[in-house]
Amino acid sequence: MKFSKYHALGNDYIVIDPKNLNEELSEFNIKSICDRHFGIGSDGILYGPEESNSCDFSLRIFNPDASEAEKSGNGLRIFSRYLWDQSLVAHNEFTIQTKGGVVNSTVGDKGLSVSVGMGKVRFTHELTGEPKPTPEKINIKGHEFTYYLANVGNPHCVILLDDVTPSFAKEFGRLIENDPRFTNRTNVQFVKVIDEASIQIEIWERGAGYTLASGSSSTAAASVVHALGLCNSNINVHMPGGIINIKLDKHFFGTMTGNVRKICEGEISSEALGSL
């Protein structure tokens, strides 16, 4: 099974092209490949390109626990870079179909930087939009948090704090992700506002756990702080893996720009798919 591996600010994905497979990936295959001790190791698998009736390409995104994600900002930037490396796209804008909606993507800087239009951010987990973020309360392990919902094609829970740390995200992220009020689970962002053009976030991703960077999380967090009047519409999002820039228009359509780097390509042995 051939593969290519990339990272976007430390958020690493394996790209597997369906044309190189005789059958679809199984749940066991996905877990085996993503395992960092028994497989290649990654934050997920990008399965594509597949054909689309409405877009240039179609993409499926799998988390390490084999659940399927609706959308991933970093995953989309990595997939765009892969398409560019395969000479399937140039520097012109192209479209990608995901389960979380259609995105527009542009590759720049000789493949090293990718911009993705993440779509309109809604301040809800429902299908219909909310005009502004609404504060809600959640109590976890004796800590009461104020959170705001956001939807970038996948669900997010944004929590503003005076300080954010990896240990705090790891302690509370899984508990919030799996709280019963979030019927489809949720991605979680712990956010500190630095100034009107900068925020710092720590991320717990649904189905993946603690993550060094996330494009959809950056978009969700930036949208909430902008809607609350805490930041302007052009925001640099600082994460452990690096910085992503988010630009928001007046309708909260978010455009994300950040770096992508290729790590390696190769072939997965059938032995690696045999057991965990």
C-alpha positions in Angstrom: 0.0 0.0 0.0 1.7 3.2 -1.2 1.5 6.3 0.9 2.7 9.9 1.3 3.2 11.7 4.6 3.0 15.4 5.2 2.7 17.7 8.2 1.1 21.1 8.6 2.6 22.8 11.6 3.2 19.4 13.3 -0.3 18.1 12.5 0.6 15.1 10.4 -1.5 13.1 7.9 -0.9 10.2 5.6 -2.3 10.5 2.1 -3.5 7.3 0.5 -4.7 7.4 -3.1 -7.7 5.0 -3.8 -6.2 4.1 -7.1 -3.4 2.3 -5.3 -5.8 0.0 -3.4 -7.8 -3.0 -4.4 -10.4 -2.4 -1.8 -11.4 0.4 0.7 -9.5 0.8 4.0 -11.0 -1.1 6.9 -11.4 0.3 10.4 -8.6 -2.0 11.5 -6.4 -0.8 8.6 -6.9 2.8 9.6 -6.1 2.2 13.3 -3.0 0.2 12.4 -1.6 2.7 10.0 -2.1 5.7 12.4 -0.7 3.9 15.4 2.7 5.6 16.3 4.3 2.4 17.6 2.9 -0.4 15.3 2.2 1.6 12.2 3.5 4.7 10.4 1.9 7.1 12.9 -0.3 10.1 12.1 -3.1 12.3 13.2 -5.3 10.8 10.5 -5.6 9.5 6.9 -6.5 11.6 3.9 -8.2 9.2 1.4 -8.3 10.7 -2.0 -8.6 12.0 -4.6 -11.9 10.6 -5.4 -14.3 11.7 -8.2 -16.8 14.4 -7.6 -19.8 15.5 -9.6 -19.7 19.0 -8.4 -16.0 19.7 -7.5 -12.5 19.2 -9.0 -11.7 16.6 -6.3 -13.4 14.7 -3.4 -11.7 13.8 -0.1 -12.5 11.6 2.8 -10.8 12.2 6.2 -10.3 9.5 8.8 -9.3 10.1 12.5 -6.8 7.7 14.2 -9.8 6.0 15.9 -11.2 5.3 12.4 -14.1 7.7 12.8 -14.7 9.9 9.7 -14.2 13.6 10.1 -16.4 16.1 8.1 -13.5 18.5 7.6 -9.9 19.3 8.5 -8.2 22.5 7.7 -4.7 21.2 8.0 -5.8 18.0 6.2 -7.1 20.0 3.3 -3.9 22.0 3.1 -1.9 18.8 3.1 -4.2 17.2 0.5 -3.9 20.3 -1.7 -0.1 20.1 -1.5 -0.3 16.4 -2.4 -2.4 17.3 -5.5 0.2 19.9 -6.4 3.1 17.4 -5.9 1.3 15.0 -8.2 0.9 17.7 -10.9 -2.9 17.5 -10.6 -3.2 21.2 -9.9 -1.1 24.4 -10.5 -1.4 27.7 -8.6 -4.9 28.3 -9.8 -7.8 28.0 -7.3 -9.5 24.5 -7.3 -12.4 22.9 -5.3 -12.5 20.0 -3.0 -15.6 18.2 -1.8 -15.7 17.1 1.9 -18.4 15.7 4.1 -18.3 19.2 5.8 -18.9 21.1 2.5 -17.0 22.4 -0.5 -13.7 24.3 0.0 -11.7 26.4 -2.4 -7.9 25.9 -2.2 -4.8 27.6 -3.7 -1.2 26.4 -3.5 1.5 29.0 -3.3 5.2 29.5 -2.6 6.3 26.5 -4.6 4.0 24.2 -2.7 5.2 25.4 0.8 2.1 27.5 1.6 -1.6 26.7 1.0 -4.7 28.9 1.4 -8.1 27.2 2.0 -11.5 28.9 2.1 -13.1 27.1 5.1 -16.6 28.4 4.4 -19.0 30.4 6.6 -18.6 29.8 10.3 -21.9 29.2 12.2 -22.1 29.7 16.0 -24.0 26.4 16.6 -23.6 22.7 16.1 -26.9 22.6 14.2 -27.5 22.9 10.5 -28.9 26.4 10.7 -26.7 29.3 11.6 -26.6 31.6 14.6 -25.8 35.3 14.1 -23.4 35.5 17.1 -21.8 33.2 19.7 -23.8 32.6 22.8 -22.1 31.8 26.1 -23.0 28.5 27.7 -21.8 26.8 30.9 -20.3 23.4 31.5 -18.9 21.9 34.7 -16.0 19.4 34.4 -14.2 18.0 37.5 -15.4 20.9 39.6 -14.3 23.5 37.1 -17.0 25.7 35.5 -16.2 26.8 32.0 -17.9 29.3 29.7 -17.9 27.9 26.1 -19.1 29.0 22.7 -20.2 26.7 19.9 -18.9 27.0 16.4 -19.3 25.0 13.3 -16.8 25.0 10.4 -18.4 22.0 8.7 -17.4 20.1 11.9 -18.3 20.9 15.5 -16.2 23.0 17.9 -16.4 24.1 21.5 -14.4 27.3 22.1 -13.3 28.1 25.7 -11.6 31.5 26.6 -9.1 31.5 29.4 -6.5 33.8 30.9 -3.8 31.2 30.2 -3.6 28.0 28.2 -1.3 25.0 28.5 -0.8 21.6 26.9 -1.4 19.9 30.3 -4.7 21.7 30.8 -5.9 20.7 27.3 -5.0 17.1 27.9 -6.7 17.0 31.3 -10.0 18.5 30.2 -10.1 18.0 26.5 -11.3 14.4 26.4 -13.9 15.0 29.0 -15.4 17.9 27.2 -15.2 16.1 23.8 -17.3 13.3 25.1 -19.7 15.2 27.3 -23.3 13.9 26.6 -24.5 17.4 25.6 -22.4 17.1 22.4 -24.3 14.4 20.6 -21.7 14.0 17.9 -18.8 14.7 20.3 -16.8 18.0 19.7 -13.4 19.5 18.9 -12.3 21.7 21.8 -10.2 24.8 21.7 -8.7 26.5 24.8 -8.1 30.1 23.8 -6.0 33.0 25.1 -6.4 36.4 23.5 -2.9 38.0 23.1 -3.9 41.2 21.3 -6.3 42.4 18.7 -4.5 40.5 15.9 -3.3 37.4 17.8 -4.6 34.5 19.9 -3.0 31.4 21.4 -4.8 28.1 21.4 -4.4 24.6 22.7 -6.3 21.9 20.9 -8.1 18.7 21.7 -9.4 17.1 18.5 -12.4 14.8 18.3 -11.2 11.3 17.5 -7.5 12.3 17.5 -6.7 13.8 21.0 -4.2 16.5 21.8 -2.9 18.1 18.6 -0.1 20.5 17.8 -2.1 22.4 15.2 -5.5 22.5 13.6 -6.9 24.6 10.7 -10.6 24.1 11.5 -9.9 24.8 15.2 -8.0 28.0 14.3 -10.9 29.1 12.2 -13.5 28.4 14.9 -11.5 30.1 17.6 -10.7 33.2 15.5 -14.3 33.5 14.5 -15.5 33.4 18.1 -13.1 36.0 19.4 -13.8 38.3 16.4 -17.5 38.0 16.9 -17.1 38.9 20.6 -15.2 42.0 19.6 -11.9 40.8 21.2 -9.9 40.7 17.9 -10.0 42.2 14.4 -10.8 40.2 11.3 -7.2 39.3 10.4 -5.9 37.0 13.2 -2.7 35.1 13.7 -3.4 31.9 15.6 -0.4 30.7 17.6 -0.3 26.9 18.3 2.5 24.6 19.6 3.2 23.6 16.0 3.3 27.2 14.6 1.1 30.0 13.3 -1.9 30.0 11.0 -3.4 33.2 9.6 -7.2 33.5 9.5 -9.0 36.2 7.6 -12.7 36.7 8.1 -15.1 38.7 6.0 -18.2 40.4 7.3 -20.2 37.2 6.9 -17.7 35.1 8.9 -16.4 33.3 5.8 -12.9 32.2 6.9 -9.8 31.9 4.8 -6.9 30.0 6.3 -3.2 30.3 5.2 -0.3 28.2 6.5 2.7 26.1 5.8 2.8 22.5 4.6 5.9 20.3 4.6 6.4 16.9 3.0 7.9 14.2 5.2 8.2 11.1 3.2 6.6 8.6 0.8 6.8 4.9 0.6 5.0 1.6 0.9 3.3 0.1 3.9 4.1 -3.6 4.4 1.2 -6.0 4.7 2.8 -7.1 8.0 2.0 -3.7 9.5 -1.6 -4.2 8.7 -1.9 -7.6 10.3 -1.9 -6.8 14.0 -1.8 -4.1 16.6 
